[in-house]
Amino acid sequence: MPPSPSETEPTPSQTEFLERVAAFDRRVDELFDRVRGHKLADRAFYLASELADFSLLWHIVGTARGLTSEKNTNEAIRLSVVLGAESVLVNGVIKSFFRRTRPEWTSEIARPHHLRTPLSSSFPSGHASAAFTAATLLSEDDPKWPLYYAAALFVASSRTYVKIHHASDVVAGIATGMVLGRVARRLWRMR
């Protein structure tokens, strides 16, 4: 039996919330439009987005750190295991509850660099979630913690810049990643 119209139509408060989210996404997109098309910005954002595909960037950072000591080796193993679990949870489970389409590339000009476009829901951003999960784990007891979060923010924002995610997808991914990172730190403590 198909759902009744009242079950599928959003309530006025839901409609208002969705309109605010759409307005936020448009405003952020307009801000990025001011920079899109500049060679240096294009190269940096596309490279960040590409390097972070499948969490490759974070595995490289974890492995490089892991080569410096046994403690860091254990942290690198934790990072890779947690990022694998984060990917399954976010890309396999959480995204299955949402059917959000990805932003359209409306420019007459082709993308300046080739980029893989996932087929899954746009919400939440898996790149942002993985980036902030990784930053939360890498920053534990490390004086270079601002660098990890800055890199994570750059990767997360790159997804809006390249128009693979809406800005609200990225915000949700950041929040998801920070929560998952904190949970992982609590459940899998490093000595």
PyMOL commands that set and color helices and strands:
alter all, ss='L'
color gray80, all
select helices_A, chain A and resi 5-8+12-33+39-51+53-66+70-97+126-138+145-161+167-187
alter helices_A, ss='H'
color red, helices_A
deselect
rebuild
show_as cartoon
